[in-house]
Amino acid sequence: MTTIRLHNTRTRQKEVFEPLDPANVRMYVCGPTVYDRAHLGNARPVVVFDVLYRLLRHVYGADHVTYVRNFTDVDDKINARAAESGRPISAITAETTQWFLDDMAALGALEPDHMPRATQYIPQMVAMIEALIAAGHAYVAEGHVLFAVESYADYGRLSGRTVADMIAGARVEVAPYKRNPMDFVLWKPSGDDLPGWPSPWGRGRPGWHIECSAMSHELLGESFDIHGGGGDLIFPHHENEIAQSRCAHPEGDFARYWLHNEMLQVEGKKMSKSLGNFFTVRDLLDQGVPGEVIRFVFLSTHYRKPMDWTAEKAREAERTLRDMHRVLARMLPHVVPQPENVNDYFIDALASDMNTHEYIKHLHGFLSLAEDEDVVDRFAAAQALADALAFLGLFNLEFARSDIPVFDPEKLQRLALRLSELREAAKKKKDFSDVDEFKDKLKANGVEVRMSKAGVELVPGPDFDPAKLEALK
């Protein structure tokens, strides 16, 4: 079995991945707050962890991997959007959730096995908060319930900072009802104009951090394998998740491997509306940038390195993908993508902390082999290329359709039959000039001719031109 090595944020080193149960590999990734379109930064973790999901399914089997990514559909940003627009919160979250799913599908992302919405798990959140209060890890103050950070000795281990450092370096809400400035909200009161649910502490709504702890526990258990998200979530969100989950369920480990992708820039600068370099995924799709191109640009940079989106990178990615698909389209129907048969070169690259940059280098290598007429079996190289593109969610022959006329594959079979007839006639006449002439015409149009005792096989080569071939009889 392939050995997977992943960089664990908690230990700050690359470790061999050993799942708790190889028959049930479990991964949780923090999803979006659904109040608007997903921007490019929102999309990067989706693509990154989609690749890890594909790798885990390949190594352990699709039926043995459970991937959970949540939707936060109760949040002050959503409340503000509802107040601004006058629309019901339910309508906003339903619309923006579907936008997110549609846009991520356009980037080739598989849907997770579970996509829980926070509002579906309020009772589980209330139960977890009650357990934290009973164990002395949380307290009630002025209608709020807060987690007592000092009650968890390992607080700060994930981010590698002490509580004192975090107080000095972070913007924390200063409130008179907090015992410690770092204490964070588990439950807060709701007025009549805000969403709210009944609880032992009055009508209210959950804090942000408790949502993921409750949903991951409900769907994956007290201990699971991988927790992922953007690097901006390490503190405070993931730090707080660990504290409340470990304290509510001390018998469990919560997540054993923590993975975080670095942030995204646009044209070398932090993405910002004020700088005019803020793009949603839908903006780019509507401008005609194919989803596969966006995905390719993302994966060209290792997930733990900052990624810079530039227009030039997008143009170069599209040229590269078109070159790859053009070669493959000319070799149909002899090359059909079979992602389950992806070459070990590619799997080994992903198994080394998801090295998609190395994976793409291998794509270029197999493209060169598939284009080289001196390579003995270019079709094996083309098949490997097709398999690898499909495995990474990048196979889409539409990239080549505009360059290659529609051609009926049965035409090759008819031409092969015609050449066989000419060969049989030539044997009787002992004159192969007609055969040679027909072969030359086929080769001039990019068709490889393979003749043996078993028969004649015609295979489209890199220079295959179906438009000209249609004229042959």
Buried (B, 14 or more C-beta within 10 A) or exposed (E): EEEBBBBBBBEEEEBEBEBEEEEBBBBBBBBBBBBBBBBBBBBBBBBBBBBBBBBBBBBBEEEBBBBBBBBBBBBEEBBEBBEEEEEEBEEBBBBBBEBBBEBBEBBBBEEBBBBBBBBEBBEBBBBBBBBBBEEEBBBBBEBBBBBBBEBBEEBBBBBEBEBEEBBEEEEBEEEEEBEBBBBBBBBBBBEEEBBBBEBEBBBBBBBBBBBBBBBBBBBBBBBBBBBBBBBBBBBBBBBBBBBBBBBBBEEBBBBBBBBBBBBBBBBEEEBEEEEEBBBBBBEBBEEEBBBBBBBBBBBBBBBBEEBBBEEEBBEBBBEBBBBBBBBBBBBBEBBEBEBEEBBEBBBBBBBBBBBBBBBBEBBEBBBEBBBEEEBEEBBBBBBBBBBBBBBBBBBBBEBBEEEBEEBEEEBBEEBBEBBBEBBEEBEEEEEBEBBEEBBEBBEEBBBBBEBEEEEBBBBBBBEBBBEEBEEBE
